[in-house]
Amino acid sequence: MDKQQKVQFVIDTLQHIYPEIPIPLDHKDPYTLLIAVLLSAQSTDVKVNQITPLLFEVADTPQKMVKLTIEEIREIIKPCGLSPMKSKGIHGLSEILLEKYNGQVPADFEALESLPAVGHKTASVVMSQAFNVPAFPVDTHIHRLMYRWNLSNGKSVAQTEKDAKRLFPKDLWNELHLQIIWYGRQYSPARGWNLEKDIITKTIGRKSVIKEYETKLSKKKK
């Protein structure tokens, strides 16, 4: 297979496995999505989905959030990790949304990335999932799989994002990034990986990755 055929194989396989794509983080509007994505940094979606109902019960709008102290926010979100930085970010961005954007989350990459504790990946998730603007947020799963599939060199997340945007059709970015995340979790995880179940890597994977996997497997059997 040439590279374009490999890309098409990835698209077709993911479309077959995930014709409908669940959204990983529970939310009801752009603001609650922004907060949930911010909380997910170095945490799991499962943990975030346990914590956000507690936070949103108290404050699910910027207006309500700024009435809480940073310490009060921190107490609620502590299980998500990095709570000192995240609580300051949540309070700070809520203030800015009220001051500059009439309490609304801006549908603009630059404006989002200028908010406290909001990086490029968070902005990309919000733009794609809240506003349906084509984006390709790269998380650890996508970074790992693009390397395993020999579609990127694995040097940096920024490079992986560039390669994904170059290889995959723009109109598929928003669904593809979610499909790859789910596939990575279910079929191609970092730990406990079973190549036999990972049809994409088994078919188009980087030869060195497959060889390393087989070497480890044969050592285990000895």
N, C-alpha and C positions, 0 to 999 in steps of 0.2 A: 504493500500500500504506500502511495506517496502521501505527503503531509495533508493535502486537501482531502484525500480519501479517509485518512485517520480522523480528521476533524469531523467529517460527515458521519463516520462510524460512532464517534462520541455523541454527537447530536441525536442520531437515530436511536442509539441504545438508551440514552437518558430519557428521551421522549417516550420510549416503550415502557420503561420501568416507572417513570413518574409523569403520567399524562396530566395528573392534577398535582400541584405542588403546594404542600402545606407551608405556611409562613412560620418560621421557628419561634419568633418572639410575639407573645400576646400583646395586643395594643388595640386602641379604638380610633385613633386619629394621629396626625403627624407629630403632635407634641408627646403623646405617650410612647410612640415609636422611638422618637429621638431619645427620650430618657431610658427606655429599655435597651437600646443599642449601646448607649453610653455605659450602662451598667454591665453589659456583657463583656467588656474588655477584661481579659484574663479571668473570666468566669465562664460558667456554662449556661446555655439557654434554659436548661431545666431549673437551675438555681434562680436565674433572673425571673422566670415565670412564677416561681414561688414567692418572690419578694415584691414584685411590682403590684400585685393586688393590695398588699398591705400599704404600700406607699400611695397608690392612686386612690385608695379609700379615703385617705386624708387630704391628698393634693393631686388632682389630675389635670390642673391647668396652671399656667404660669402665675396667675393671680393668687391662687391658693398656695402655690409652692413658696412664693416669697414671704408669705406670712409665717412659714416655719423658719426656725433658726437652722444654721448649717449643722449644728450639733444634733438637732431633732431629726434632720434628714439622715445624718450619719448613723444614728442609732437604728433606724429602720433598714438601711441598705448594707449594714455591716457584713452580713453573710456573703455578699457578692465580692468582697475583697476590694482593696484600694479605696476604702470608704472615705478617708480624709480628702483625697483628691476629687473623688467623684461627687461627694456632697457639696464641696465648694463649687465645682463645675455646674451642678444642677441648679444651685441657688443663683449663681452668677449668670448663667445663660437665661434663666427665667426672668431676671431683672432686665437683661438686655432685650429680650423679646417684647417685654412690656414697654420699655423706653423707645425702642427703635422700630419695632415691627407690629405695633398694635396688638401684642399678645399672640401673634400668629407665627408659625414656623416658616421662614422664607424658603421658597422653592428655588434656591440658588446656591451653587456649590461654594462660591467665594464667601457669601454671607454665612453659610453654615460653618465653614471651616474657620471663620473668625470668632466663633463662639467659644467660651471656655470649655476645655476638656473634649472638644469635638475635633477629631482628626479626619483625614481624607476618607478612611474606610467608613466611619460613622456617617459622614456626609453622603457618601455613595449609597449606603443602605437606605437612608431616608429619601434620597432623590429617586431611587428605583422603586422602593416599596410604597412610599407615601404619595409620590407625585408621578410615578410611571415614566420618569425620565431615564433613558438608557444609561446604565452605569454597570461597572463590573467590580463590586467590592471583593477584594481578595482576603480570605481568612486563612487559617493554617491548613484547612482541608484542601482548599483550592490550590494553595501554594504547593502542597505535597503532591497532589494529583497531577498538576500540570508538569511537574518534574518527572513523576513516575511514567507519565504518558509520553515523555520526550517532546512536549510541546513548549517547554520553557527550560531555562538552564538552572533554575532554583537559586540564583545568586541573590535576588532580593524580591520583596513583595511588589515593589514598583515595577520591576522588569516583568514579573509574572502578569501583572495587570496589563501592561503594554502588549505583551504577547497574546493574552486572551482577547483583547480588543482588536488586535490585528487579524487573528485567526478566525474568530467566530463572528457571524453576521450580527450587526448592531441591533436588529429587531428581536434577536434572541437573548441578548445579554441578561436582561432582568430575570428571565425564567432559568436560563442556563446556570447562573451563579448559584441559585438555590438548589437546582438539580444536582450540581457537582457537590455541594455541601452535604446533601442527604446521601448521595452515593458514597462519599468519603466516609461518612459515619457508619453506614450500613455494610459496605462491601470492601472498602479500602482504607481501614483505619491505620493509625500509626502503630498501635500495639494490637497484638492478637490478630494480625493480618493473615487471611487464608487466600492465597493467590487463586486457588481453584474456584472460589466464589466470585472473584474479581474479574469478570469477563473482559472489561475494557483493558486493564493492565495486561492481562494474559494475552490479549490479541495484539495490542499495539505498543505495549510497554517498552521502556528503555531497557536495552539488553543487559546493561550493567546492574540495574535494579533487580531484574529477574534472576540473573546469575547469583547475586548476593543473597537473594531470598532462598534459592535452591541450595546454596552452600550451607546456609544456616539450618535449613530443614534436614539436610543429610547428616549434619553434625548431631542434631537432636536425636536422630534415629539410631545412631551408633551407641 
